Amino acid sequence: VVIKENFTEFVRFFGFLLGDGWLDKSNKTVGFSLGTRLDKSQQYVDFIQSLGLSYRIVEEDTSRASCIIHSVYFYNLLLQLGFKTGSIHKEIPEWIWSLPTNIQKELLYGFADADGTLTKQGGYQVGTINKTLLEALRGIAMRSGLSVTKVWKTQSKEGYWNKQLLPY
């Protein structure tokens, strides 16, 4: 697996995993949801292919479609880079903050691909139940020169925190 030559794409993929990814410690695999938005998620399957990683698609053609990556090396790499499973546990790892803002912005765009909605104004609205993660993403957006709104909470069982980014 060669991450160095694909680093910008890897950072965007890491952002996508912050929205729709998980680690399965029982069999040391990495998974991410494909859902029905293949226009957004297919690029991440293509990225995995470009790295030469073994994967399979499960529950294809359903809203529960997922990509499972069979690589103990990749699983351990994500652990070492600070990736955590479970929406409430996810956070921006320290190494992201030392990257140039144009690469940090890729993480933000990856997250938007997973947990964002295109707005009428041409930006993205992103949301998560993890307010700490959302505030960190907001910080990246502001550092990157994107216009952001205040964070607001919508009503749901867990409470869902939102913010808007303009322009994408």
Residue pairs with C-beta under 8 A, 6 or more apart in sequence:
1 51
1 52
1 53
1 71
1 73
1 74
1 77
2 51
3 10
3 51
3 77
6 47
6 50
6 51
7 103
8 103
8 106
9 47
9 50
9 106
10 47
11 96
11 99
11 103
11 104
11 106
11 107
11 110
12 106
12 107
12 109
12 110
12 113
13 44
13 47
13 110
14 78
14 81
14 83
14 96
14 107
14 110
15 106
15 107
15 108
15 109
15 110
15 111
15 112
15 113
15 114
16 32
16 41
16 44
16 110
16 111
16 113
16 114
17 30
17 32
17 78
17 83
17 110
17 114
18 83
18 90
18 92
18 107
18 110
18 111
18 114
18 133
19 110
19 111
19 112
19 113
19 114
19 115
19 116
19 126
19 128
20 32
20 33
20 35
20 41
20 114
20 115
21 30
21 31
21 32
21 33
21 83
21 114
22 30
22 31
22 32
22 85
22 86
23 29
23 30
23 31
23 75
23 78
23 79
23 83
23 85
24 30
24 31
24 68
28 72
28 75
28 76
29 68
29 69
29 70
29 71
29 75
30 68
30 69
30 71
30 74
30 75
30 78
31 66
31 67
31 68
31 69
32 41
32 44
32 66
32 67
32 114
33 41
33 64
33 65
33 66
33 114
34 41
34 42
34 45
34 57
34 65
34 66
34 67
35 41
35 63
35 64
35 65
36 63
36 65
40 113
40 114
41 67
41 113
41 114
43 113
44 67
44 113
45 55
45 57
45 67
48 55
48 67
48 69
49 55
51 74
53 69
53 70
53 71
53 74
54 69
54 70
54 71
55 67
55 68
55 69
55 70
56 67
56 68
56 70
57 65
57 66
57 67
57 68
58 65
58 66
58 67
58 68
59 65
59 66
69 75
81 93
81 95
82 91
82 93
82 94
82 95
83 90
83 93
84 90
84 91
87 128
87 129
87 130
88 129
88 130
89 130
90 128
90 130
90 133
91 130
91 132
91 133
91 136
92 107
92 133
92 136
92 137
92 140
96 104
96 107
96 140
97 104
101 140
101 143
101 144
101 145
102 144
104 140
104 143
104 144
105 140
105 141
105 144
105 146
107 140
108 137
108 140
108 141
108 144
108 146
108 165
109 168
111 126
111 137
112 124
112 126
112 165
112 168
115 126
115 127
115 128
116 124
116 125
116 126
116 127
117 124
117 125
117 126
118 124
118 168
119 125
119 164
119 166
121 166
121 167
122 166
122 167
122 168
123 147
123 164
123 165
123 166
123 167
123 168
124 164
124 165
124 168
125 162
125 163
125 164
125 165
126 134
126 137
126 162
126 163
126 164
126 165
127 134
127 154
127 160
127 161
127 162
127 163
128 134
128 160
128 161
129 158
129 159
129 160
129 161
130 161
131 151
131 161
134 151
134 161
134 162
134 163
135 151
137 163
138 148
138 151
138 163
141 148
141 163
141 165
142 148
146 165
146 166
146 167
147 165
147 166
147 167
148 163
148 164
148 165
148 166
149 163
149 164
150 163
151 161
151 162
151 163
152 161
152 162
152 163
153 159
153 160
153 161
153 162
154 160
154 162
